[in-house]
Amino acid sequence: MSTLAGETRLERRDYVMLSLFCAGLFGLGMINGGELAWSEAVVPQTARTLLSDGDWLIPKRGGAPWLEGAPLAQWLTAAMWSLLGGEGRVWPVRLPSLLCSIGTVLLTASLATRWFGRACGLLSGLSLATASQFAGQAWRATDIMLLTLLVTAALALFARCELPRGETQESRRHVWPEWIGGRSVRWLCLFILLGATNLSGPLWLGPMCVAFPIAGFLLWNWDARRLQRFGWLWGWLAALTVGLLWPMLVAARLPEAWVFWAFDLRVRWAGEDAGFGAAVAKPVWYYVTILSWVLAPWSLVVPAGFWRTRHEALAERYSPQRFVWCWALLWPLFASLIPGKSPQYLLPSLPAWSMLAAFGLQWLRDRICEWPAWSRRPLPLTVVIVLPLTVWLWLARMAIGGRQGAPLWLWLCPPVAVWCVWNLHRLDFRRAAQAMFLSLAILYAVSFTESGLRREPHLRAEATFLRQVREVVPAESELFLDMSLGGEKGCWCQFLLGERAIPLHNLTFLNAEGTTGREVFVVTDGMNRVLLDRLGEVMPMLDSGGASEPALKLYRLTRNANTPPPALTAKPDISPLQSKYSSLGPYLEPGAQIGKRTLDSWR
């Protein structure tokens, strides 16, 4: 591996190897990961509405505006759906996340190679791909991997602008202080990428993940003259245009969007579980406690990575090691001060942690070379490496596997570790690294397959129920879906039912649907039976049989002939807050008069 250390550019075969490794690893999760989780259904279902109604500006959930984030992930998913088709299949809607994950790994490996050599670059890319939180989210149909790619690209481009290879201390003094002057195309792309990070996930998350590492690095290396290059009018105009164009266009059509975004920011920061509830209130030390399993198994060598880079990070101005520290630490430290927390918020900082893990692996390689001969025998190595790893995995089984009992992949860890130890015993570090990463890929493949087969019973039962609904309900009959089941769950049910189901904001909207016959079918939960009884004769047809929460049910509703529909003088709109069920209403009771929309009258 010493022959690789001095090379500062990845070869074509390295990119191919990393891409194939990630495609195989994440592809197994994409295919064998089982049914979509509730959280995975939001992006593909809102992307489906873009294709069905032709409104590419505002995604919709059950006909109501969905504004929790900019729709770049929905645009990509809709494009993939158009090319590959997605009806009844899971893998096409997971493919965009997989491609974004591969791009993030390649960017990380390329940046680490440029700074620290080819060996460190390859180890960084492979460490990122096999970190537990990254590998577990890389193939899921959410927008977090797109956000991670955009943040990584923005920080990598900043590093190339601020830390160009071969730059001397003297050349750093020559900067461009003009506020309206010219910059290189690279600088323009940096500002555009900064704005683009606001196009995926919550509107505030991406720019903050980029701003804190950059601001911390610039302040740590305080140089007032160099800071002036960031005072560029055209760059900031480009960033604001890219980042705020979508919110401004949406607000022009829906003025209440600003109220929704202010509310969404408040509840996420406060950790209040409202609507989709992506962030939950946790103590300040929460990220410290979960970092070990977010980085697993590389959390064991990350401390050595900090130790190995300490001199350059603490003593050398504008050193790459200092920037890696800022990238890894500053956003998680600030996020720890916000009550609302989620493990996914750490993903944009994982590329930097993977570089520290690569340094830790290199430190371990060097230390093993210095050990006495007796300590490199299989038995001592097993005691030093295998047993602590096994104990740590057992203690972390709930965080990683989510079950009290040890999953199958956990029992495979000791023999896999023995294989890696045997290669270390022979001091063949290249083969040891290959064995280690291939072994981790096998463990993840087993874990993905096992999680798909052992999906939560109520989720599996409800997915089977929804497929039965599509077969049981006659094609000529109308099928309605109660979207008030929940934010993510409503999207999940609509995704599985497809175009067959007509979404209802709540069951009172049955009064305004203008049904073609007196007999309709409704999917809701058992707790809403009383609402259907007010509309006519109700007969249960199917039951999902869920035990942990109200079961999904299919009802056949025979409408009362004497039930008057509401006299609608205008089609009732649903506000963004009502779409998230963070505000009550609107309700359409029999005989109700609905005139010109006023938000307060529907709450």
Secondary structure by P-SEA (a helix, b strand, c coil): cccccccccccaaaaaaaaaaaaaaaaaaaacccccccccaaaaaaaaaaaacccccccccccccccccccaaaaaaaaaaaaccccccccccaaaaaaaaaaaaaaaaaaaaacccaaaaaaaaaaaaacaaaaaacccccaaaaaaaaaaaaaaaaaaaaccccccccccccccccccccccaaaaaaaaaaaacccccccccaaaaaaaaaaaaaaaacccccccccccaaaaaaaaaaacaaaaaaaaaccaaaaaaaaaaaaaaacccccccccccccccccccccccccccccccaaaaaaaaccccccccccaaaaaaaaacaaaaaaaaccbbbccccccaaaaaaaaaaaaaaaaaaaaaacccccccaaaaaaacaaaaaaaaaaacccccccccccccccaaaaaaaaaaaaaaacaaaaaaaaaaaaaaaaaaaaaaaaaaaccaaaaaaaaaaaaaaaaccccbbbbbcccccaaaaaaaaaaacccbbbbccccccccccccccbbbbbbcccaaaaaaaccbbbbcccccccccbbbbbbbbbccccccccccccccccccccccccccccccccccccccccccccc
